[in-house]
Amino acid sequence: MTYRSSAAEAFFDDAQPDMDILAIELLPPPELTQPLWRSLAANLRDTFAPEKLPPLQLSSHPVNVGLLLGDRLSLPWFRTIFTNIGDVLSPEILPPLELESQPVDVGELITDQLSHFWWASLLRNLADRVAPERLPSLQLTAKPVPDIIPKSWILLPLWSEVIDGPKVFYPDKPKPVEVQRALPEPAARPEAPRALPADPTAADLLRDIRRSKIRQRIWIGLAVAQVAYLIMAAFWPAL
């Protein structure tokens, strides 16, 4: 059941086609419900007397893609060896590649940066810190927005941040008085201090911290020794 307004009923009746024409068939094809002997007879007829169709008209042009992947995988192993040797001795000469895009200087590639030694990156960081590269001013095409918050808005703080009054503590309710006979209080025994259970992970954590500090000192010492050796090798090439 469809719902539409009374103002658009005339346009709806004229513009929309008949819904009976746009019927959708969701049932399976009748070939699925045919008996077995009929499908067997149809298969035999297609085998011995196939239907003759007109030749296929192709509007596209064939493209030479070389040896197909299925044919390449079906070749014996010695054919692939001979093909590889032929490609090494006399490779196929292809026409020069025509590029329509313009090259862009992106600086040093990431793979080249990762292939450098660690002292090269250390010296580069020191040079950037001491004498940083001066870049031209950034050209911005976007214009700043003058009023992010419209003037018609009213920003009000929370009432709890505005009101500041004295704290009021109500007195406790009086406890009912119970009449009991006074008994002599026993002497309080001193409580023995209870031994806290030892944390099993505390000792392991302290040991790991001590070992990490030792490893840190060793690596720092090795780094300082390498820097000192590089400085000495730069000033005294005979070393």
Residue pairs with C-beta under 8 A, 6 or more apart in sequence:
4 12
31 39
113 121
119 226
119 227
119 230
122 227
149 155
232 239
233 239
